[in-house]
Amino acid sequence: MTDLDVAGVAPSEVSDPINARILAVSEDRIAGFVEEPFAAIAASSGLGEDVVLDRLRAMLAAGVIRRIRQTLMATNLAPGALVAWHVPAEKLDAAFRFMADEDPFSGHVVIRSTDGDTPGSVYKLWTTLKVPQGFSMERHCEFLATAVGALAFRVMPARKLFTLGVGHVRRRGMEPGSRSDEPGRVLDTNIVELSAEEWQVLTALKRELDVDDVAPDLWYKRAAEADVSLDEFVRVARSLSERGVIGRFSTFLEHVKPSATGERVTRYNALFHWRVPEGREIEAGREVGRHHILTHAYWREGGPEFANVNIMAVAHGTEKQLVLEHKAAIDRHLDEAGIPVLYTNVFWGGRSEIKPSEISPVQYAKWAAGVGLITTGSTSRA
């Protein structure tokens, strides 16, 4: 039994109460590998699976959901970093488009700004980057810098992660200071080696869904794509999940651009910076990681370009002042925890494109040969 309207179309807006119930689960509550993810979403949201399927198809077709996919713990599969780029103003637009369209290994591509002339304010282009095992991140960045005319770049790998989540629907109306009773969990970024078969399964597993894929027995076709039986596909996927390689089965909302009816999930995307005393990074990160408003929190070294900040976190909100109130609540919490904040700043996100970073060594070798970073047939690494 479905719940299509009289025109035969399911409502697609986030504000629809049934859609909100589904998204409160599907954004970030289906952890690890699940054989029937849509049935799991239905069970957790208290709705029928047919309703969940109809609504997810409608939201994906309307662009309200920008993608549905099995996420990976990519930091455990390919060395990654946040990269800030100093690009001349007249080249910024072209640089943004190049990173978004021409580099499969750059994920989030964001134009950021600060309130005033602060350390690092000339670094307006920010990207996340994954360079697969066996290749050089520095050389990749040097290639990109030449391609876009960047004057400088700062590579900031995550040394530790403290919180990961999306949950934009659940964060609506959240009070500043809302936090867990326990400190944030510390996640390592150790690289996991995979076999050829595991990469084969993983490549099929992670490909994002189109509207027709939103159906029961999702992994049957993916197993065929990986050229293995369904039983073998499930066995390998479970093994990868147990080894910490699999993240969540997630629906990603289009939280930057408005929907066809003008509805926005969020308006402001803030990257918070703090510098805490050396040696207290993990303690500070765990305290920051308590706060429910955050989608990500990391220990990253900003270096002198960014006043030596070492804790970074991302928050989203519909009102700028409310985002700042959340930031102030975190600042107060750090003070109450006895952790000095030696410097802090906020970088605001503007124009952005968000896509999964490619992490396959095979795909990287093909791309690097195509752009001249390595010679076809050569064993040298980019």
Secondary structure, DSSP 4 states (H G I P E B T S, - for coil): -----TTS-----TTSHHHHHHHHHHTT--BS--SSHHHHHHHHHTS-HHHHHHHHHHHHHHTSEEEEEEEE-GGGTS-EEEEEEE--GGGHHHHHHHHHHH-TTEEEEEEEE-SSS-TTTT--EEEEEE--TTS-HHHHHHHHHHHHT-SEEEEE-EEEEEEE---HHHHTTPPTT-B-SSPPPPB--PPPP--HHHHHHHHHHHSPP-GGG-SSSHHHHHHHHTTS-HHHHHHHHHHHHHTT-EEEEEEEE--SS--TTS--S-SEEEEEEEE--TT-HHHHHHHHTTBTTEEEEEEE---GGGTT--EEEEEEESSHHHHHHHHHHHHHHHHHTT----EEEEEEEEEEE--PPP--HHHHHHHHHHHTSS-TT-----
